[in-house]
Amino acid sequence: MNWKQIETFRVAMLTRSMTVAAAQLHTSQPNVSRMIGQLEGEVGFRLFERRSNGLLPTPEGEAFHQAVQRLFLGMGELTDRAREIREVGAGTLRIGAMPSLVMSVMPKVMQAFRVRYPDAQVSIYSSDSSTVAKWVSTRYVDLGLVSNLIETPGVMSTLWATEDGVCIVPAGHRLARKKAVMSSDFENEPFISFTKSDVTRSTVDAAFQAADRRRLTLEAPYAMAICQMVGLGLGVSIVNPLVVRHADLQGVKVLPFKPGIPFSRYVLVPQQQADSALVTAFLECLEGVGGYGERGGRGRVSR
């Protein structure tokens, strides 16, 4: 038996007329009669008695119709589920990201994402790059946003973007009048650094090399906290421009820094797993808000 025979039988049962069934199915009455006959041959019993005033289902036909109805109810559930997946997405979108990204670009990305999936459940988790990579490898999260690549089995990476770091100083600071700042301009300046465990710290320190005359008096783990401290006049610093771009900073002047200090950021996803509709939509929103379009090709983090 095939689906066309089943559908024809169901409409004939509901209408009790081959003529009406043919009209509803947009076919001819002889074609309906042929389909019913073929199905009766397949099941091995009569489904209807043909009467002058229409069709009379046999007891066997009534019993078979109950099974067909259950089939169509199941199809209705499949249709509803497909609509739900299309409108809400499959399950929960789980995102792991570094705190600086959660506190800067993430709110605007989620604002754009909500336009497309207003009812999708989203969970955002925050930690350092190494922990986020482990979350991706164990599929605790669906994707991760990090600034440092950590060798982690089972993880694929995409370069999100690379930008030069920017210098931030208090608005009334002597350096605020410069068009660009160099490492030599920081002599005797209180400098707010990332903590020593942060890879960014060593990258920034390397730009100053042996001629480093900064006063390293304060350390903080998050770029957003450093920006706020600079705004309060506690020192100067060099941070990721993405954080500055998406933060409402008060009392802070942003300046180019020479030589350039590259700040890269990456998207991590599990290996051998296709992106869900929710992940795809999130990455498209990230591209629109956070410059994800500058990414390179996807490559393996681990070997």
Steps between C-alpha positions, in 0.01 A plus 500: 500500500610858446423841644268599213282193561483574874412866444228404248352246741493754785318763294255239372428394861435859604278587203334160443502588129748430223374801306551742789833337588615548141408870515691552826803314367487686168478179301235292322241262648641202300846576641361495857326170428823356360701612805247345741503177300879484506504557876241227557724266301797598719325451837305189396149608600220727384504854634162618371171373368408701192143628532298711260496786750869477593753290684430285808817407693536133593590410861849420371510838328399675823775320693757585234383863504581526872861404425510751215367775729780432748746532213359839398498620860869413513556695181327797659738478796794490261370811324461680833849395609649616170332840545629522858856420391475753218372776729674423830794281401609157615546505876715752687783707353794482741782750458833514680697824486771698671369758749620795290290377207198425718508851644567683173370356173266228629202721601477653152539160331220359714282800417537419129454126566174559687349664192543169315428258786297686766410181691820294472662409831859627522754432775826699518795377704818695565858399578857520364596376152628163625181419689279612211696271265442206737129580514487486119695172482260330745199666326397666823456804275412518129768758420765708672639851459862540611804723452765227532524166324565211735587155360186302578399168340166499322484876438497695174590869489412791272686829510234752591717812454839652580532866598776711651460584866417856600637721775249634750577798724289726725329775301709778659832310484807657338502223237139566404613779265719270290383349171677172578697362793831314497661283766747780585207726598421282803809591702409521871130454419292281734395214274205270566594152378320174449592236756820300438300185420333673203671438163414858401726627778815351347401626152464857627818484712700382197419825319697695760805268514811620682406869496197439719468786749132461583393483863319166523299578809164336430376175346147393406359187332239663273536762227171662598624548856824649369304747285296612799816544711656712227186713495546562873855625441678200651739456207528428128484172310484316166192290429306320229321758279190280490443559870535876462275507195209333677539662844346824618820642646498822696808719538718289269692606187583228247822534298687288244811327638823453304645248435182301449415228750273242333190390690344194334173333583365162391181298476525140621260218407507123557659291228276284281183679598290699255390845615139512617263768375546684831881492472485620140267785593722600794812511280317713244400741777859499626613592150257788487591638841854391578692476175492122467510549122878556525550136591735268317443136415403256769790289621583254772614615841644159580724278287 
